[in-house]
Amino acid sequence: MNPRILALAAGVAVGYVLGTRAGREQYDKMKAAATKLWEDPRVAKARRDVEEYARQQAPIIRERAEAAVKAAPGVAKDVAEKVQSTAKDVAGKVSETAKDVAENVQSTAKDVAGKVSETAKDVAERATTAAKDATARVTEAAGDARDKVLHEIEDDDAKG
């Protein structure tokens, strides 16, 4: 979707939310959608996976670093190699986890974009309906005013 159209739709949606009496209700709906996204099991699982993995790896890295400091110079080289290997493993696992998180976020973002698009269409439809109603009311009021003035002119001409 064109980013300009999406930005325009978001602007219309924000304008609608801030400019109508029903704005609070729409705001609450949008807030609920964002909360639902944050609490989505896929997003929550991704957050937990990353946190758990970080908790698991921190003590291992710390232990290996302490061992390297205490070790003799000859052993320090071996420890450094082990730390390097562990770091590569951690980097690989973090990369995999980041990809999983990115995929989950992308999927969820698509879902949210669809919902925002639907809401924007709904807002546009409501705005169009309101504009049509207002136009009809103004046209009717103008016609009534015209008829009243013409009637008064006719009455004045008949008297005069």
Sequence and secondary structure as in RCSB ss.txt:
>XXXX:A:sequence
MNPRILALAAGVAVGYVLGTRAGREQYDKMKAAATKLWEDPRVAKARRDVEEYARQQAPIIRERAEAAVKAAPGV
AKDVAEKVQSTAKDVAGKVSETAKDVAENVQSTAKDVAGKVSETAKDVAERATTAAKDATARVTEAAGDARDKVL
HEIEDDDAKG
>XXXX:A:secstr
  HHHHHHHHHHHHHHHHHSTTHHHHHHHHHHHHHHHHT HHHHHHHHHHHHHHHHHHHHHHHHHHHHHHS HHH
HHHHHHHHHHHHHHHHHHHHHHHHHHHHHHHHHHHHHHHHHHHHHHHHHHHHHHHHHHHHHHHHHHHHHHHHHHH
HHHHHHHHH 
